[in-house]
């Protein structure tokens, strides 16, 4: 699960009267679109197109809608097969790529473990699950048992699985909205869904769109680093807000499916820049599961533009890959 950790900066009406905006609710979170009104298109038309795109994504991929394409597939027994939409197949293929490069640390079938540890719709536990309970949950997961047919439109489950694409869907929604408003002639915009962002072009006066990466703390929300990435998707994942404590021990909401246990490392936040906001979304989640050492190894090997923020005593340590550095406009002191 990802959080709204990207604070949009420098986009007020007072500063840029030709910048217009609309917003709303989607996927259990909020969205907003800011754009330069330099084309003869009505705001109502843009918003209708954006909301239709988001509704389409939700209708296919939501795990909160029993009638979604994904939930119909999830209800199938082991060996079940279904013809699904091309975009649902695309996200499954992205998830398989992330699972492969992370050696299984990222797995969209991890739901039974997430529920067991109290971060799903089931009741939060009052004690740590037993090894037996963890092993029983692990027997119901496994991305390798989710297959895409050679026809490109068929999904098959070789095991009784529950697929949850929420770690990619918001980013994919951003990409879909961006494509829809571009089709209507808008080329200078910033789209945000639940903290995942895509920006393109500039504001009036050739001023770049900018966003602030939030300081990973429980106190007042503060942008600690400002970045700009033209025609790119940007996503952040962190675990410093979603956790619970039992007997004084803190449990992260990010579960490593390889062990069956919550992650236990010093990485608190990851921001990724990529051509695809959907992929950036999934990569940020993947890196949180991997941790700072394994994560950085994968980021460097795959040439991913990423920023890692680690807890170092009472301070934070910022480490980025070479590909991320050109997007940074201001750095933390």
N, C-alpha and C positions, 0 to 999 in steps of 0.2 A: 504494500500500500504506500502511496506517495502522499506528501503533504504540501500545502500551499506555502512553500518556503521561498518563492521568488517574488520579491516585492517590486512592483512596477514603479519606476521612478521617472520623473521629468516629463510627465504627459498631461499636465493640467490644462483646462480650458483657458485659464488666464494667460498662460505662457504661449499657447498656440491655439488661437481661436478657430483655426481651420481644421483642427483635429476634433473629430466627433467620436462618440462612443455609444455603445449599448451593452447591456449585460443581462444576465438571467441565471436560472438554476438548471443544472443538468447532472446526471450521474451521481446524485447524492452530494454534489458540491456546487460551485458557482462557475460561471464563465464571464469573460468580458472581451470585447473587441474595440480597439481604438484604430482609427483610420483617418487618412487625409482625404477630405471631401473635395477632390479635384476632378471627379467624374460625375456625369449627369445620372446618378442613381440614387434612389430614395433610401433613407436609413431603414424604413420599414421593410423594403425589399431585401436589403442586406441581412437584416435580423431574421426575416422569415427563412432565407436560404441557410443561414447559420444554424438556426434551431431545427430545421428539417434534417440537416446533416447530422447534428447531435442526436436527434431522435432516432435516426436510422442506425447509428452506432449502438445506442442504448437498446433498441429493439432486437438487435442481433446478438449483442455480447453481454448484456446485463445478467448478473446472477441474482438480482433482486426482482426480476420479472419472470414469472413462471412460464410465460408464453414466448420468451426470447429463443432465438435459434440455439444459443449455447445451452440454455437450461433444458430444452427438448433433447439435446444430445446427451447432457449429463444424466438424464433419467433413463437412458438406454442401459441394458444389462451388459455384462462382459461379452465381447464379441459383436456388440451393436455397431451399426453403420448408418450414416446419414449423409444426404446431399445437403450442403450448406452454402452460404454466400461466399463469393470470392474474397471479400474482405476478412471474413472469419478465418478462412484458410490462410490468408496472408499473415494474420497475427499468430496463428499456430506455427507457421513456418518461422517467423521471427523468434518465437519462444523456443523453438528447437535449436536455432542458432545460438541463442543465449545459454541454453542448457549445455550444448556441446562445448562452447569455449570456456564455460565455468566448471566443467567436469561434474555437472549435476547440482551445483550450488543454487542455481536458478531452476525452478520447476513449477510450472503453472498447475500441476496436480497436487500441490503441497497442502491443499485445504484441510484434509483430515488432521494433519499435525497442527495447523494453525488453530483449528477449533479446539483440539485437545488442550492446547496451551492457553486458551481463553481469549483469542483475538478474532474469532469468527462470530457467527450469530449465536452460538451456544453460550451457556452460562460460564462466566469466568471461574476457574478453579480456585479453591482455597488452599491447595497444596500442590507440590510438584508432582506431575504424573509419574507413575511407576515405569520401570523399564519395560515391563510386559505391555502396558498400555501404549507406550511409544512404539514398540515393535508391531503391535497390532495395527496402529495407524499407518506405519511405514509400509505395511503389506498392501495398503490401498492407494499408494501413490506410485508414480514412476512415469516420467515424460516419454520414456522409450516405448511405453505401451499405447501411446497416442500416435496414430499414423495418418498421414495425408496420402490419399490415393493418387495413382499416376494420372488420373483424369483431372486433378487439381481442384475438384469440387466435393470430394468425398472424405469424410473423417471416419476413422474406425478406432474403437477402443478394445484392446486385447485383454484388458483388466477392467473391473468396475472402478471407474475414475470419476472425479469431480474436477472439471477444468475451470479455472478462474483466471480471466485475462485482465483483471483490474489493474495490474501493474503496467499494462501497455495501452489499455483502452482510452484513458484520458489523453495521452499523447497522440493516439490515432485520431481522436476527436478533434484535436487542434489542427492536425494536418488536413482533415476533411473540411473544416470550416475555412481554413486558409485557401484551399482549392476552390471552394464555392464562391468566396468573395472575389478571388482573382478572376474567376470566370465572368463576373459582373463588372470587371474593369478596374477593380481596386488593386493597386500595386504597392502602396505604401501603408503598412498596417502592423499592428501587434495583436496577436490572438493569445488568450490565456484560458486554460481550463484546469481548475483545481491546482494551480501552481505550475503547470507545464505550459511552456511558452513557445511561440514562433513569431519571428519578426522579419519584416522585409522592407527595403527602401528606407526612406527618411521622413521625418516630420518637416513642416515648412521651414525654410531657411537651410535646408540640407543638414539638419541636426539629426544625428543617429538616434534610433530608439535605444533605450538603455533599461536594464533591470538590475536590481540589487539582490545579491545572494545573502540570505538572512544569517545573522550570527546564531550559531546553534546553542541557545541558552533558554532557560525556562522563564526568564524575566521579560522585560520590555522588548518587543520585536524591533530589531535594528538591522539595517543593511550594512554588512561589513565589507563588501566587495562589489564593485560595479562592473558589469560586462555588457558588451554589445556584439551581436553576431548576425550579420545580414543574411537573410534567406536561410536561416538555420533554425532547428528546434533545440530547446534548452529544457532540461528536466533536472529536478533535485529530489533526492530521497534521504531521509534521516530517521533516527529512532529515538531522539531525545524528548519527544512528547508522548509517544504511544508505547507505554510499558506498564507493568504492574509490579507490586512488591508483595512477597510472602515471607514472613519471619525475617524482615530486614534485607532480603535478597531481591535485587532488581532483575526482571525478566524482560528482554526486548521483544517487540512484536515481530521482528524478523527471525524466521525459523530456518535453520540450515537443514534441508531435507537429507543431506548425507549423514548427519548424526542424529537427527530427530529432535535436537535441542535448540533453544534460542541462541543467537550469536552472542559471543562473549569476547569482544575486542574493543579497542579504543576508537574505532572509526565511528564518527557521529553524523557525518553528512557527506554526500557525494553529489556533485553537479556535473552533468554531461552535456556537451554540444555535439550535435550530429545533423546531417542532412535531413534525417527523418526524426520527427518529434516522438513518434511511437517507439522507435529503436532507442532514442535517448532515454525515454521513460523506463523501458525495460533494463537498459544498461545500468542506470542509477540504482535500481533495486538489486540487480545482480551484484554490483560492487559492494553494497551493504552486506549482502550475504557472504561474500568472499573475505571481507576485511581488508585492512590496509596493505598487507604484504602480498597476499595472493592477488588482490584486486589490482594493485599497481603492476604486478607482473603481467597480468592479462591485458591491462590497458596499454602498456608499452608494446607488448607482442602484437596486439591487434590494431595499434596506431589509433587509439581512441582519445578524443579530446576530453579530459576529465580533471576535476578538482577534488581532492580528498581533504577533509578536515578531520583531524584526530584530536582527542582529548589528551593534553600533556600537562598533568598536574592541574593547576588552576587556570591554565591557558589553553589555547588551541594552536595546533600546528597545521599550516596550509602547505599542501604538496600538489603540484599539478604536472601533467604530462606536457611535453613540448608542444603538442597540438592545441592545448588549451590556452597557453600564454598569450597568443595574439588577440584574444577576445577580451582580455582584462584591461579596463580603463583606469581603475584605481584599486590599490591593494590595501589590505589591513595594516594598521600601524604596528 
